[in-house]
Amino acid sequence: MKVSFPYMGTTVVYKKLLELLGHDVIMPPKPSQRTINLGVKYSPEFACFPLKVIMGSYFEAIEKGAEVIITSGGHGPCRAGFYEQVHQRILKEEGLPAKFMVFNSMFRDFNNFYDNIITLKGKNSWLKVSRSLLLVYNMTKKLDKLEKQVQTIRAYEVKKGETTRAWEKIQDLFDRAYTKKELEGAYAEGKKLLDDIKLIEVPEEKKLRIGIVGEIYVVMESSINMKMEELLGNLGAEVERSQYLSQWITYNAIPSFINKTHETEILEKGGRYLPIQIGGHAKQTIGHIVDYSERGFDGVVHLMPFGCLPELVSQSIVPKITEELGIPVLTLAIDEQMGTANNTTRIEAFIDLIKGKRAKKIS
Amino acid sequence: MKIGIPHSLLYFYYYPLWKTYFETLGFEIITTPPTSKEIVDKGVKNSVPELCVPIKVYIGHVLKLVESEVDFIFVPRFVSIQKGQYFCPKFMGLPEMIRHSFKGIEEKMLMPSIEANDENIATMMNFKIFEEKFGISTKENKLALEKAKRVWISFRAYCREGYSASEASDLAMGKAVEKQLTIESSNNLTIGLVGYVYNIYDPYISLDIFKRLREMGVNVKTFEMLSEAEMNKQLKKLSKNLFWTFSDKLLAAGYSFYENQEIDGLIHVTAFGCGPDSMLGKLLEIDSATYNKPFMTVRVDEHSGENHLQTRIEAFVDMLKRKKMRQKRGA
């Protein structure tokens, strides 16, 4: 079975899991101008941006021969839960009837969930499945650890672009690891690559820390958020994201009543401003802004797809948080306009303001 | 004591219920006038630019109420009126958007969370908070709710008879007497109007498309005129329904209009930037070809020029007429 999936973040992880289970994986190309053009052409005009990019990804994956598309479902209230329905209809309309394998909540329709698992499992033993799952989970954790280091040291590298190149190499190393031992090796090698990068000494009080929060897709996928992390890093700021794949997996895999992950803590912090979960990542966004402010970050960049329903609510609340906690927040709506000059200017100005604010405080 | 209710969003669906409830308890109800340029401007100036028009208009109405002498402003948080379904996230976070945006408004706001198993929201759970707030007994509360429920049920009954929601609301509250509905339209055309109550019945947002169509002698059908059974029949056919209750109803209505032989065409009225509509509009658009029935999308925003709308609906109606004539001649 030739399978494919939506492109988001460190895709090597999903690829690995499917490969370990013996499936033929068709990697969707990294979203490019062509992907976006395709997506925009066929998607509803006012659909949110992730839907359009993923639509484009599907077209490209099917071109490359994908027969089955694995994706997540959902039950609202955010639009993302309905993506698969719209995607399927549009693909059918365009005469590309790819089969969809949708993972909805197992608590709603267990049979369907179970069927999907069995299909994916194929002839593998349960032992092999759990081993593969464990390996992939460890891989995600290790990758996230290295990525966090990348996000910190990029701000201080002597040779511009060195860290980004190392990060690409690391992903490639992990791509080739299929056993626990190989994984350890890849991690050690990656770690060494990063440790070898020459850094400028910056005194602690001069360091800038920026958090990135917002809707998961535009936060995680660098090819559509104008490489926000790189941009901030190159301007001399350490970066931390609100979403990492390993956190997302732990949070979603553990039943809520024993869930004591970082994310529950974040949700509590958001509760002051937004008492209920309104879908998407609105409450997390609010919680993370509060969290970053408590941890002494210098500013937050809030990313959202154009017209994102839950993030519009958080955007409306942001001025109040800034007023109360004094943390600068810049909201950027991401859409199919790929010109970078506009947002680069805004980010540069934002960093300048933060630096200015700090200079004022000292004098 | 005066309670202000903004004349926007679900006002068009639940006003009879709210009014009866609060008036039975002895409160005075103040509503804002129908949306005007002034109100829209207020809303637009004081909200995030990307929000959809109905929410901006709502914020405008709330600000208008702040200016008038009311003691409380009623801003309910609609969470769910059907099991497993929700409202658009903007409805669920509506009280937050307002209370965090304007200073000093929070003390004035009444924000019950509305969670019910069906459309009838006059349940104890939703209105319990008022007992403590206003010092009313559970018994009084219960009586008021029952009365509110009766009025609202009669409102829904009038809707199903074919009255528009604003007519039905007047009838249910005894403000108007039943009149002969001119169902026999002059040119024998029926159009299914797919759109949310707060767009269609807001004369400013939809530029009164309902009335315009009727004035052209066209019969108009909307989702609230359909029976529950008909809706459910349509929804069962879907592999997965939309999880926003009203969008779900619109989708069901859309398919029901497609199947109904008496309906000649569909007009989808949607607000600029409406999230749920972007999905449901696309599905209906794709299916227009399957059912071989004309479908048109009218997208409205805060601009108020009406000529484009008049031209478009006239053209649409003319096209339907010709289509019908051709069919009659057997061509």
Interface residues (C-beta under 8 A of the other chain):
Chain A: S43 P44 E45 F46 A47 C48 G73 H75 G76 P77 C78 R79 G81 F82 Q85 V86 R89 I90 E93 N104 R108 Y273 L274 P275 I276 I278 G279 G280 A282 F306 G307 C308 L309 P310 L312 V313 S314 Q315 S316 I317 P319 K320 A333
Chain B: S47 V48 E50 L51 R77 V79 G84 Q85 Y86 F87 C88 P89 K90 M92 G93 E96 M97 H100 S101 S113 S239 K240 L242 F243 W244 F272 G273 C274 G275 P276 D277 S278 M279 G281 K282 L283 I286
